[in-house]
Amino acid sequence: MNDANPLVIFTPSGKRGRFPVGTPVLTAARQLGVDLDSVCGGRGICSKCQITPSFGDFPKHGVHVEKTALSDWNAVEQRYEDKRGLTPGRRLGCQAMVQSDVVIDVPAESQMHRQVVRKRVEAREIVMNPSTRLYYVEVEQPDMHEPSGDLERLVKALRSDWDLPDLEADIGVLKMLQPALRKGNWTVTCAVHLGDATFSPRIMHVWPGFYDGSIYGLAVDLGSTTIAAHLCDLQSGEVVASSGVMNPQIRFGEDLMSRVSYSMMNAGGADEMTRAVREGMNALFVQVATEAAIDRNLILDAVFVCNPVMHHLFLGIDPFELGQAPFALATSEAISLRAMELDLNLHPAARVYLLPCIAGHVGADAAAVALSEAPEQSEELLLVVDVGTNAEILLGNTKKVLACSSPTGPAFEGAQISSGQRAAPGAIERVQIDPATKAPRFQVIGSELWSDDPGFEAAVANTGVTGICGSGIIEMVAEMRLAGLLDGSGLIGSPEQTGSSHCFLDGRTHSYLLWDGTALGGPKITVTNRDIREIQMAKAALYSGARLLMDKFGVDRVDRVVLAGAFGAHISPKHAMVLGMIPDCPLDKVTSAGNAAGTGARIALLNTDARRDIETTVHNIHKIETAIEPRFQEHFVNASNIPNAVEPFRILRTIVDLPEVNFNTGGRSDGGADGPRRRRRRG
Amino acid sequence: MNDANPLVIFTPSGKRGRFPVGTPVLTAARQLGVDLDSVCGGRGICSKCQITPSFGDFPKHGVHVEKTALSDWNAVEQRYEDKRGLTPGRRLGCQAMVQSDVVIDVPAESQMHRQVVRKRVEAREIVMNPSTRLYYVEVEQPDMHEPSGDLERLVKALRSDWDLPDLEADIGVLKMLQPALRKGNWTVTCAVHLGDATFSPRIMHVWPGFYDGSIYGLAVDLGSTTIAAHLCDLQSGEVVASSGVMNPQIRFGEDLMSRVSYSMMNAGGADEMTRAVREGMNALFVQVATEAAIDRNLILDAVFVCNPVMHHLFLGIDPFELGQAPFALATSEAISLRAMELDLNLHPAARVYLLPCIAGHVGADAAAVALSEAPEQSEELLLVVDVGTNAEILLGNTKKVLACSSPTGPAFEGAQISSGQRAAPGAIERVQIDPATKAPRFQVIGSELWSDDPGFEAAVANTGVTGICGSGIIEMVAEMRLAGLLDGSGLIGSPEQTGSSHCFLDGRTHSYLLWDGTALGGPKITVTNRDIREIQMAKAALYSGARLLMDKFGVDRVDRVVLAGAFGAHISPKHAMVLGMIPDCPLDKVTSAGNAAGTGARIALLNTDARRDIETTVHNIHKIETAIEPRFQEHFVNASNIPNAVEPFRILRTIVDLPEVNFNTGGRSDGGADGPRRRRRRG
């Protein structure tokens, strides 16, 4: 020690400064702007400010730290240790006082702006910066000589202890405040919404004394088929429960267009669907709160992502205009509301945030994908495809980002495929065809065994082999093409042309027998040429959307492809590329982002700055309307070929052999692929 | 005319400038910042911008105005004239174009910030500046090449045409916007709330095309006994209907303390009372909207004033703490809410504003009185007394303003008086006693005749003479004192002492017979010495509150006295002063403000700047808590005397003779006046 005040060095930030002997570590941290959490404001109650002192020589920092560098373990720490236990080596930052030079580590969980772990390093970081935080304060008692409301004295305490602006109080707070202050002996814990463009900063809830629990938020992905919610702890960022329900709107129509039609055909139909989705939402909230064993009233914030039709119906807007050109949205900007305005049963003061929509067919879900995948931050040119019944496509890098949607239709979900089905136990999800024997083998959901493995029949005895799901049909078609059973134009060859008894004449075209389960009381699973046509149209729509964006960007290749959506998570990149669904690209550069829309919702929930970011990004995204782009039609026709009539797919051809077969014997043998303009949009 | 552009001079503002030939008058007005109204933005639709050109020589302005100074009457004006008629000499400012030098008068009704006429010149001006205004705009149609929401294009139009900031939309607007835009052929009229400290500026409603109606606001005075509402046109400021209902909380207790007790004694009692008052409020809204023949959904704003207990119960706050020292308010600041948060059935987006409370016993009603009477703007030292069962007292001038409340009790409303009653037909409201004969005469509510006028009995045959109302009892007691029937200590003399047969022994003290209606089947109306005691206590409480403020101000006289409250409107200043209710003051300086609290509510409704003003004023008001001021007790004892034991009342004595009588024959003959500390507060 020397004459100067002791030196305090914080890691990992590296911030350092000299403080008088006896300065609490929390005070030093605050003065240096070190990110050290605290709810109780240094009163030794909340234990959020835990730190770990390091002792010994630190040549890097040029200090030696004595064992006595911090004050002795005190009664407050002992009480906390007895009650809850403290990780060995940890101290409470508000209790431990600086005695001599010291190096102090702030563990991740003690950082207010802690980083939430994401599995995928290439995507956006999640740094905690939630809308709502907890603050503990001691409040002055009322004084007849200087009359002021209890609220005004609370606001004053929050201002002086926490540097918060002059807060307003929710009406529910007015009701609970006086009993809480008296029960807490003039101390309370407040949940404070820090404000946004719509709402001024506001006290949402008060608890008497120190509130030892947490507060929660919901990240909700409102899909046409399912509604999925992640319940997140707004202090730690942790997902404490996840749950899903079917969208009850399904009874009004399976796909989006049929729901738009329902609202057109039925007076009050839109309102009926609005009520249905909100009721479903409330049921889901009960479910997810029950799963986490928390009170639903502790949910103070919620972020929603959805496609434009769902967005409008959820908000109570008739989606009529979205069903016809020019596909005008009622509003495209992000929306902040109170949950009660949407009849949502959360905390009475809870807030709701809906991400902005990008365009009439590119919704808040696509914005959430953009938020999760951050193309605008990518040096590589990134193509993000959210594969669903309507594909949303983003292409961009730090220079610019383009977006469009393309009407893929429901074929990728197994619909309109003769043996197609939703992904469920018993559905074929992986397929291989031996190029020599042309015989297939496959796996079904619910079993790890291949269909030619011993014990397969026993393994699938419960589920049966019931059909082919979306990822299965993609592998199936690609494997048929690789095995020379299918030509580039999408014709299945005859038994004679292919030399395979699995091919058989089925009306005017040929089909391929994948599995005959009739002996076991199950279905015969075949792929018809009509099925191939459906997949051709779906993948052509997807590819031509991506290709159109590449045109607009002025490139003919992309650096990286991200497949988003639950379906995207199951697609085999190789098979998708054989099909020509996605542009030619090194296979290791094709990755799945899983439910990127849901992740985007979670990011916006946990970090309000991310909301401003995505609002700006969406403003800057250049929207392309495929319906009015002449080249889309041309790309579509080319992309109907497998993999493509004109694109070379050079990288793909280094990996696989694409047999040069042609089963056309003159004269079209089926109706051919529809043009994209004849297809209506679906969700 | 000379080479320069024509000179345009506006009156009454005197603003002037030169504009090119052909400039519309509205454009010239806008460029000069002349206050000329317009809803349609100069499209010749709304007719709000009517102006009157003047012709001939104007030496004062140094111009000569030709008959041709404005362009000819045009087709738009002709269409308006045919449809609705235009006052002769008027032109539409957006159609009439400047041709040569011209003097243009902007009539009051064409001014956006028009002044609303108030009868009393000494009180605050009301200048229109409402929270919510109408704006007509033409909106760009959607374009697939540049997708944006209909709302965003509307917001853009409001920004570019009206210089409005980027507005948000209420959720109801999202629902109605798309059909309205299409029905109005891409024109709509918007009701826009211009924002406040709580809410960002926001579109509240849209109508297709030009909306030709008005929008409305409510100024509500929520009293313990009655709820009164004024429905105001938010464009003209006019009161279009006024109505009142009994406060349904009366079933839980007549006065405030009994309601506070009800909430203490009954679990859920406060919630019950909250529901009751809100239901009563909604019934009143139906009534007032029906009276004005308008749709209740056109009511977009509402301002409420009330005492602290009503304030808390209306907001859903248990008034428990207001029933006991230190009388802590849950909140004292002004409150902005959505009407739906208080379960009020107005427009779904309607806003609510509650004025701030001054202290635990000096509520938003007293703040409203301060807003109406503006003591902080008065050069004279002004005493404002809101006479009710709890008197709120303000004393101040431009230097400072003090406030207190004083528990007068219900005697001034005729309660706790043996023959007392509410002001209603049949109640005695004016009294005179002949100083020579000591015989009384009186008037009752519902008749102009005095009781000794011929035909009086016939005139009151329907109502009867049923009792004495508050203003009647004040005149009665003052007249008894002037006639020498009552001494300064408040004792009624015996028939022998007074020489009046109207005095008679009534138990241990004397009473005075005012009217014997028994022959007509009515009651005998007397004033007992107990009645005198009640009035003494009430007036002593009022006076001692005022006197305490004078002490604090460091004065022993005031320049002016304003009596507020419905009751205050009926009090005779002379009699009030004989009683010693109010400080000595020239009688012509004692005026009634009528329902100043209601007027204050109306001011806050029509001018949002006034809300900021009263918030500031209330912050600056110095609050005095009478209960803890030792001198209050001393003033109270002195003020129990009629008019006062120590104050000279010199001005009063120049107007009236106060007989020096003393009827005390040794030994107190009744219980004497209670001290103020024994009284509980009432409302």
Interface residues (C-beta under 8 A of the other chain):
Chain A: P142 D143 M144 H145 E146 P147 S148 G149 D150 L151 E152 E168 A169 I171 L174 K175 L177 Q178 P179 A197 T198 F199 S200 L315 G316 I317 D318 F320 E321 A325 P326 F327 A328 L329 A330 T331 S332 E333 L337 E341 L342 C357 I358 A359 G360 K623 E625 A627 I628
Chain B: P142 D143 M144 H145 E146 P147 S148 G149 D150 L151 E152 E168 A169 I171 L174 K175 L177 Q178 P179 A197 T198 F199 S200 L315 G316 I317 D318 F320 E321 A325 P326 F327 A328 L329 A330 T331 S332 E333 L337 E341 L342 C357 I358 A359 G360 K623 E625 A627 I628
